[in-house]
């Protein structure tokens, strides 16, 4: 994830009605290729290829066969931080902004 750039994610699954944004991997590229000509057979191939892909990504770290779900801003991540640290920073920044805005109306 930390190596991602602004063009490192793709959306797959639109033809099946289950779109998912994920990092570009060999699996997501294969899905996109199969989705170019949607038939019942290609949908079955996609289903077979992606079965267990989230587990393969999360538990096994399998880059080739895993689905690493990610948002569009993946390329903006520059460091790995604990969630509590992120929330604490966001809360402190929000409090500062609110105090500044409140002082304008005093």
Long-range contacts (C-beta under 8 A, 24 or more apart in sequence): 1-68, 1-70, 1-74, 1-77, 2-77, 2-78, 2-79, 2-80, 4-70, 4-74, 4-75, 4-77, 5-75, 6-75, 6-76, 7-75, 8-70, 8-74, 8-75, 9-70, 9-71, 9-72, 9-74, 12-46, 13-46, 15-43, 16-43, 16-46, 16-47, 20-67, 20-69, 21-69, 21-70, 21-71, 21-72, 22-67, 22-68, 22-69, 22-70, 23-68, 23-70, 23-74, 25-63, 25-64, 25-66, 25-67, 25-68, 26-63, 26-64, 26-65, 27-53, 27-64, 27-65, 27-66, 27-67, 28-67
